[in-house]
Every structure is written in structure tokens, then in C-alpha cells.
Amino acid sequence: MPTTAMPSRSPSPELVARMQRLAEYIEAHAEESLPLARLAREAAMSPHHLQRTFVAVLGVSPKAYQSARRLAQ
């Protein structure tokens, strides 16, 4: 019996805006320790949901994004 993958849904415009604000927060605090739990509180969502949404919107994990920002500075 063949299996079919569920179509992926795009994040809502509100979630995209939240992730963009969180990316700005990460840039402003790039030199600080930013555990996922802290970022999740900042974004008002669970760590798991934040991780999945951030990757869906920005294409990288919050940790990878922070590392890239640190290297760019």
C-alpha cells in the first residue's frame, strides 16, 4: 500500500512576522547565550514549535542563525 506524504503548510503571515522579529532579537543579542527556551519565551511559543517554525521560515535553526550572525560581525 503506497504512502503519501502530507502536504506541508506554509507558516501563517503572523508566524512569519514573529520569526522575523525573533531573528532581529537574535541579531541584537548574538553575543549572548540564547538557549532555545529563552527564544521560545521571547516568541511566546513552545521550544519545539519555535524550532520547526523558525526552520520553515528562515531555512536554518535558531542556533545556526545565531552562529552565522556571530561570524558576520
Long-range contacts (C-beta under 8 A, 24 or more apart in sequence): 8-56, 10-56, 11-53, 11-56, 11-57, 15-53, 15-57, 16-57, 18-43, 18-44, 18-45, 18-53, 19-43, 19-53, 19-54, 19-57, 19-58, 20-57, 22-50, 22-54, 22-62, 23-58, 23-65, 26-62, 26-65, 26-66, 26-69, 27-69, 30-66, 30-69, 30-70, 30-73, 31-70, 31-73, 34-62, 34-66, 36-62, 36-63
